[in-house]
Amino acid sequence: MVHIGRRIEDELHKRGLSVSWFAEQLCCSRTNVYKIFEKSSVDTELLLRISSILQCDFFQCYSECLKGGVKSN
């Protein structure tokens, strides 16, 4: 299964963006961002906002898993 929080964290770091910047974009605290990173699942509305902010289709992670393309993490 996909651990979406790790995927989000990896993408943020890959793009060289800070947790503070990301928290500001999400209109939340850094503490909440770190909590997102720990989650194995995220509400779809929040995931849509995150996908838009990071310009990355995180829903594709799940689509690939359904097709058998990705096992985990």
C-alpha positions as CSV (number, residue, x, y, z in Angstrom):
1,M,0.0,0.0,0.0
2,V,1.1,3.6,-0.6
3,H,2.3,5.6,2.3
4,I,1.2,9.0,0.9
5,G,2.8,11.0,3.7
6,R,6.2,9.8,2.8
7,R,5.6,10.4,-0.8
8,I,4.6,14.0,-0.1
9,E,7.6,14.5,2.1
10,D,9.9,13.1,-0.5
11,E,8.5,15.3,-3.2
12,L,8.8,18.4,-1.0
13,H,12.5,17.7,-0.4
14,K,13.1,16.7,-4.0
15,R,11.9,20.1,-5.0
16,G,14.1,21.8,-2.4
17,L,11.2,23.4,-0.6
18,S,11.0,24.0,3.1
19,V,8.5,22.7,5.5
20,S,7.8,26.3,6.6
21,W,7.0,27.3,3.0
22,F,4.7,24.3,2.6
23,A,2.9,25.0,5.8
24,E,2.3,28.6,4.7
25,Q,0.9,27.3,1.4
26,L,-1.4,24.9,3.2
27,C,-2.4,27.6,5.7
28,C,-1.4,25.4,8.6
29,S,1.4,25.0,11.2
30,R,4.7,23.2,10.6
31,T,3.5,20.7,13.2
32,N,0.5,19.8,11.1
33,V,2.8,19.3,8.1
34,Y,4.9,16.9,10.0
35,K,1.7,15.0,11.0
36,I,0.8,14.8,7.3
37,F,4.2,13.2,6.6
38,E,3.4,10.5,9.2
39,K,0.0,9.6,7.7
40,S,-0.4,6.6,5.5
41,S,-3.6,8.1,4.1
42,V,-4.8,11.7,3.6
43,D,-8.3,13.1,2.9
44,T,-8.9,13.5,-0.8
45,E,-9.6,17.2,-0.6
46,L,-6.4,17.8,1.3
47,L,-4.5,15.6,-1.2
48,L,-5.9,17.7,-4.0
49,R,-4.6,20.9,-2.4
50,I,-1.2,19.3,-1.8
51,S,-1.1,18.0,-5.4
52,S,-1.8,21.5,-6.6
53,I,0.7,23.2,-4.3
54,L,3.5,20.8,-5.2
55,Q,2.3,20.4,-8.8
56,C,2.5,16.7,-8.5
57,D,-0.4,14.2,-9.1
58,F,-0.3,12.2,-5.9
59,F,-3.5,10.4,-6.9
60,Q,-1.4,8.7,-9.6
61,C,0.3,6.8,-6.8
62,Y,-3.0,5.1,-6.0
63,S,-3.8,4.5,-9.7
64,E,-0.4,2.8,-10.2
65,C,-1.0,0.7,-7.1
66,L,-4.4,-0.5,-8.6
67,K,-2.6,-1.4,-11.8
68,G,0.0,-3.4,-9.9
69,G,2.8,-1.0,-10.8
70,V,3.7,0.1,-7.2
71,K,3.8,-2.1,-4.2
72,S,4.5,0.3,-1.3
73,N,6.2,3.5,-0.1
